Amino acid sequence: MGKEQSLPQTHCYRRLQGGSLSLHRGDTCNYLHYSRGEKGSQSLEYFVKREVLDELCLDETLTVNIQTVSFWNDSCRCSVPRLKHILLTWIPVLSWLPRYSIRENALGDLISGCSVGIMHLPQGMAYALLASLRPVYGLYTSLFPVLVYFIFGTSRHISIGTFAVISIMVGSVTERLAPDSNFIVNGTNGTETVDIDTRDAYRVQVACALTVLAGLFQILLGVVRFGFVVTYLSEPLIRGYTTGSACHVCVSQLKYLFGVSPSRFTGPLSLVYTVLEICSLLPQTQVPELVVSLVALAVLIVVKEINDCYRQKLPLPIPIELIVVIAATVITHFCDLPSKYNIDVVGEIPSGLKAPSAPDTTFFSSVIGDAFAVAIVGFAINISLGKTFGLKYGYKVDSNQELVAVGLSNTIGGFFHCYCVTSSLSRSLVQESTGGKTQVAGVISSIIVLITVLKIGPLFEDLPKAVLSTIVFVNLKGMFKQFMDVPLLWKTNKVDLLVWLVTFISTVVLNLDMGLAVAIAFSMLTFIFRTQLPRYSILGNLPGTELYLDTDTYKEVKEIPGIKIFRSSATIYYTNAEMFLDTLQEKSGIEIGKLLSAKKKRDAKQKRKQEKEKKKTKKEAKKQVRDPKLKNGTSVAFSMTETATDGLHKGQVNLAYQPDITMSDSDSDAGYDHITEFSGHGDEAKEQACDSGTHSIILDISTTSFVDTVTVKTLKNIFRDFGQVDLDICLAACVVEQLEAADFFSASIPKTRLFITVHDAVLYILKKRGKADFVLVGHHEYSSHF
């Protein structure tokens, strides 16, 4: 170790011998020392010399930084720079589009936009079937919301549009409010048929109303800066929910693969009933549709695996989805498969765009719960994917602005016959991997979709629905791979595994809306239980350091004799305050209730003895009046009892008292018996209070981030009750400002009982106990100066 040289009283740095660096400031001196280990590795040590700091000393030494301008005054101040800042915050495109570099970004965005646009076409039409809408509405959804997000979004790489989970959530609402049974009409031959045109138009109205209301929820949450609410949806919850939703998506597409028409089931266990119904209809399978499905499925799987294996070598992924759609449409049209083999096709796709129209607000009351669920799930998927890309490429994704951007995409899209949108993992990965740098790629993809809607759309009227269902199946691969979370979570965090499993099972069994509610409730319960059942520990000192660690975890740490250092791993508040007090008594070995009860009994017994002595004194006084011969003896007895009574109040008795007059044996025995008995009570109280040798308790509440009224009351009770049995209580690393606001401090709880660190509190107690020179812990000595 380097030699410590004397330092001047001014602020200075000084290089010491042996590689030491010293900083001296006022009465505080820090030493940094570099040393070489046995194998030549360099280690760093530091030495600190300062006064023991309690809260009162800190208040006198430091100046509190008081904010002179309130938040609201600053927020409401009007100026040109602030107006510009607000404008750029709410409309992010104004901040990055003027600085757009055509040379660096244009080519990558062009290639990326074309690739994503090609993916939008088959996925938009396929996911529209999940929403129980005609495929053209999937194309609309791939057009308008993307343009809105281009203006208001903050992520550069995500692809907004249709997504399987959101589509199936929308489909559950449209089928619930517009089932086929509500649109049955009489056919020409007396048979009942479904009026498909009327049903589809009604379902579009339901979907648009749901979309607008979900968008309004998202905008409202974004405006009031509630973007943090999505943090309560943990990653295991989101992944479990999307995996369960993938099961619903998979089952919903089985009818197109087998060409059957199962009954529709709602409510809990609807997925199970649907699977059983499809199994019972398997003998009625349309073989031509099954063949088309299997061929398309095989081609899609093989080519997508090639894309994954050779993604580093391929300049662009093979657009196999679009190729399959075009090939299937051409084959179906020229082979006349619908009329020959009764293959179900997409049907009429109108060319051009529909005029915008306001949603039917009468549906709002029926879809308000579903709209909120769609809003939360859609935003959670969007922000998790956006933050992933933001972290990878080093830019900020504002969660509140993302809420507003997705909300406006849904709200404006609802007026243009779109349904709810969020980001798609598969399209976002393609947009990123093909060189997309900004949301200009989204605009280019929208142009491709627009051209398709205006000119090319009617060419896809003969596209088999079975082919679209296979596209949905293949894109579920990423979600089903999330089953690999189970063994990983089993090894890392079993509570998160429980959240994942409960979310998945509730989503599969109880349906999407109820499953989400159960998952959120269960996730919140795990959070509550974790804070209600924190880990409590007794800390000991690590020899040779000022560190205090859990004695149950580390063998090397030793408790300081007479001092119990108690710590909670969670914030102390009303749900766990009682447990905090109970565990403190258990860990410290001090049952405060029994000690206080014993003290009350002793006080009551002493009071009864005092009253008995007073009665005896009065009785002797009366005897003295009747018989003057007892005057001298009674006087002695009176003096003795009076002295004993004074001793009761003072807590001690003067044993040096020597009477000059001879007392009767009975009087003398009674008087000294009382003195001896009381002295024994004083020792007994002290021994019971310190049965375990504990004279002080330090509460390390550094993990407490806030205090409520229950916490303040609990801490006050601890100071009062433990103080009554002669135990010193100190607090370390606490939230002083909130305690001051709660009127915690008083004459009985001064600020001198609050310390900056646990070590400061330990040194204070040792000084108070007369052990300020050296503290012996194990085989090490600590020198403490006050």
Rosetta blueprint (number, residue, H / E / L):
1 M L
2 G L
3 K L
4 E L
5 Q L
6 S L
7 L L
8 P L
9 Q L
10 T L
11 H L
12 C E
13 Y E
14 R E
15 R E
16 L E
17 Q L
18 G L
19 G L
20 S E
21 L E
22 S E
23 L E
24 H E
25 R E
26 G L
27 D L
28 T E
29 C E
30 N E
31 Y E
32 L E
33 H E
34 Y E
35 S E
36 R E
37 G L
38 E L
39 K L
40 G L
41 S L
42 Q E
43 S E
44 L E
45 E E
46 Y E
47 F E
48 V E
49 K E
50 R L
51 E L
52 V L
53 L L
54 D E
55 E H
56 L H
57 C H
58 L H
59 D H
60 E H
61 T H
62 L L
63 T L
64 V L
65 N L
66 I L
67 Q L
68 T L
69 V L
70 S L
71 F H
72 W H
73 N H
74 D H
75 S H
76 C H
77 R L
78 C L
79 S L
80 V H
81 P H
82 R H
83 L H
84 K H
85 H H
86 I H
87 L H
88 L H
89 T H
90 W H
91 I L
92 P L
93 V H
94 L H
95 S H
96 W H
97 L L
98 P L
99 R L
100 Y L
101 S L
102 I H
103 R H
104 E H
105 N H
106 A H
107 L H
108 G H
109 D H
110 L H
111 I H
112 S H
113 G H
114 C H
115 S H
116 V H
117 G H
118 I H
119 M H
120 H H
121 L H
122 P H
123 Q H
124 G H
125 M H
126 A H
127 Y H
128 A H
129 L H
130 L H
131 A L
132 S L
133 L L
134 R L
135 P H
136 V H
137 Y H
138 G H
139 L H
140 Y H
141 T H
142 S L
143 L L
144 F H
145 P H
146 V H
147 L H
148 V H
149 Y H
150 F H
151 I H
152 F H
153 G L
154 T L
155 S L
156 R L
157 H L
158 I L
159 S L
160 I E
161 G E
162 T L
163 F L
164 A H
165 V H
166 I H
167 S H
168 I H
169 M H
170 V H
171 G H
172 S H
173 V H
174 T H
175 E H
176 R H
177 L H
178 A L
179 P L
180 D H
181 S H
182 N H
183 F H
184 I E
185 V E
186 N E
187 G L
188 T L
189 N L
190 G L
191 T L
192 E E
193 T E
194 V E
195 D L
196 I H
197 D H
198 T H
199 R H
200 D H
201 A H
202 Y H
203 R H
204 V H
205 Q H
206 V H
207 A H
208 C H
209 A H
210 L H
211 T H
212 V H
213 L H
214 A H
215 G H
216 L H
217 F H
218 Q H
219 I H
220 L H
221 L H
222 G H
223 V H
224 V L
225 R L
226 F L
227 G H
228 F H
229 V H
230 V H
231 T H
232 Y H
233 L L
234 S L
235 E H
236 P H
237 L H
238 I H
239 R H
240 G H
241 Y H
242 T H
243 T H
244 G H
245 S H
246 A H
247 C H
248 H H
249 V H
250 C H
251 V H
252 S H
253 Q H
254 L H
255 K H
256 Y H
257 L H
258 F H
259 G L
260 V L
261 S L
262 P L
263 S L
264 R L
265 F L
266 T L
267 G L
268 P L
269 L L
270 S H
271 L H
272 V H
273 Y H
274 T H
275 V H
276 L H
277 E H
278 I H
279 C H
280 S H
281 L L
282 L H
283 P H
284 Q H
285 T L
286 Q L
287 V H
288 P H
289 E H
290 L H
291 V H
292 V H
293 S H
294 L H
295 V H
296 A H
297 L H
298 A H
299 V H
300 L H
301 I H
302 V H
303 V H
304 K H
305 E H
306 I H
307 N H
308 D H
309 C H
310 Y L
311 R L
312 Q L
313 K L
314 L L
315 P L
316 L L
317 P L
318 I L
319 P L
320 I H
321 E H
322 L H
323 I H
324 V H
325 V H
326 I H
327 A H
328 A H
329 T H
330 V H
331 I H
332 T H
333 H H
334 F H
335 C L
336 D L
337 L H
338 P H
339 S H
340 K H
341 Y H
342 N L
343 I L
344 D L
345 V E
346 V L
347 G L
348 E L
349 I L
350 P L
351 S L
352 G L
353 L L
354 K L
355 A L
356 P L
357 S L
358 A L
359 P L
360 D L
361 T H
362 T H
363 F H
364 F H
365 S H
366 S H
367 V H
368 I H
369 G H
370 D H
371 A H
372 F H
373 A H
374 V H
375 A H
376 I H
377 V H
378 G H
379 F H
380 A H
381 I H
382 N H
383 I H
384 S H
385 L H
386 G H
387 K H
388 T H
389 F H
390 G H
391 L H
392 K H
393 Y H
394 G L
395 Y L
396 K L
397 V L
398 D L
399 S H
400 N H
401 Q H
402 E H
403 L H
404 V H
405 A H
406 V H
407 G H
408 L H
409 S H
410 N H
411 T H
412 I H
413 G H
414 G H
415 F H
416 F L
417 H L
418 C L
419 Y L
420 C L
421 V L
422 T E
423 S E
424 S L
425 L H
426 S H
427 R H
428 S H
429 L H
430 V H
431 Q H
432 E H
433 S H
434 T L
435 G L
436 G L
437 K L
438 T L
439 Q L
440 V H
441 A H
442 G H
443 V H
444 I H
445 S H
446 S H
447 I H
448 I H
449 V H
450 L H
451 I H
452 T H
453 V H
454 L H
455 K H
456 I H
457 G H
458 P H
459 L H
460 F H
461 E L
462 D L
463 L L
464 P E
465 K H
466 A H
467 V H
468 L H
469 S H
470 T H
471 I H
472 V H
473 F H
474 V H
475 N H
476 L L
477 K H
478 G H
479 M H
480 F H
481 K H
482 Q H
483 F H
484 M H
485 D H
486 V H
487 P H
488 L H
489 L H
490 W H
491 K H
492 T H
493 N L
494 K H
495 V H
496 D H
497 L H
498 L H
499 V H
500 W H
501 L H
502 V H
503 T H
504 F H
505 I H
506 S H
507 T H
508 V H
509 V H
510 L H
511 N L
512 L H
513 D H
514 M H
515 G H
516 L H
517 A H
518 V H
519 A H
520 I H
521 A H
522 F H
523 S H
524 M H
525 L H
526 T H
527 F H
528 I H
529 F H
530 R H
531 T H
532 Q H
533 L L
534 P L
535 R L
536 Y E
537 S E
538 I E
539 L E
540 G E
541 N E
542 L L
543 P L
544 G L
545 T L
546 E L
547 L L
548 Y E
549 L E
550 D E
551 T L
552 D L
553 T L
554 Y L
555 K L
556 E L
557 V L
558 K E
559 E L
560 I L
561 P L
562 G L
563 I E
564 K E
565 I E
566 F E
567 R E
568 S E
569 S L
570 A L
571 T L
572 I L
573 Y L
574 Y L
575 T L
576 N L
577 A H
578 E H
579 M H
580 F H
581 L H
582 D H
583 T H
584 L H
585 Q H
586 E H
587 K H
588 S H
589 G L
590 I L
591 E L
592 I H
593 G H
594 K H
595 L H
596 L H
597 S H
598 A H
599 K H
600 K H
601 K H
602 R H
603 D H
604 A H
605 K H
606 Q H
607 K H
608 R H
609 K H
610 Q H
611 E H
612 K H
613 E H
614 K H
615 K H
616 K H
617 T H
618 K H
619 K H
620 E H
621 A H
622 K H
623 K H
624 Q H
625 V H
626 R H
627 D L
628 P H
629 K H
630 L H
631 K H
632 N H
633 G H
634 T H
635 S H
636 V H
637 A H
638 F H
639 S H
640 M H
641 T H
642 E H
643 T H
644 A H
645 T H
646 D H
647 G H
648 L H
649 H H
650 K H
651 G L
652 Q L
653 V L
654 N L
655 L L
656 A L
657 Y L
658 Q L
659 P L
660 D L
661 I L
662 T L
663 M L
664 S L
665 D H
666 S H
667 D H
668 S H
669 D H
670 A H
671 G H
672 Y H
673 D H
674 H H
675 I H
676 T H
677 E H
678 F H
679 S H
680 G H
681 H H
682 G H
683 D H
684 E H
685 A H
686 K H
687 E H
688 Q H
689 A H
690 C L
691 D L
692 S L
693 G L
694 T L
695 H L
696 S E
697 I E
698 I E
699 L E
700 D E
701 I L
702 S L
703 T L
704 T L
705 S L
706 F L
707 V L
708 D L
709 T H
710 V H
711 T H
712 V H
713 K H
714 T H
715 L H
716 K H
717 N H
718 I H
719 F H
720 R H
721 D H
722 F H
723 G H
724 Q H
725 V L
726 D L
727 L L
728 D E
729 I E
730 C E
731 L E
732 A E
733 A L
734 C L
735 V L
736 V H
737 E H
738 Q H
739 L H
740 E H
741 A H
742 A L
743 D L
744 F L
745 F L
746 S L
747 A L
748 S L
749 I L
750 P L
751 K H
752 T H
753 R H
754 L E
755 F E
756 I L
757 T L
758 V H
759 H H
760 D H
761 A H
762 V H
763 L H
764 Y H
765 I H
766 L H
767 K H
768 K H
769 R L
770 G L
771 K L
772 A L
773 D L
774 F E
775 V E
776 L E
777 V E
778 G L
779 H L
780 H E
781 E E
782 Y E
783 S E
784 S L
785 H L
786 F L
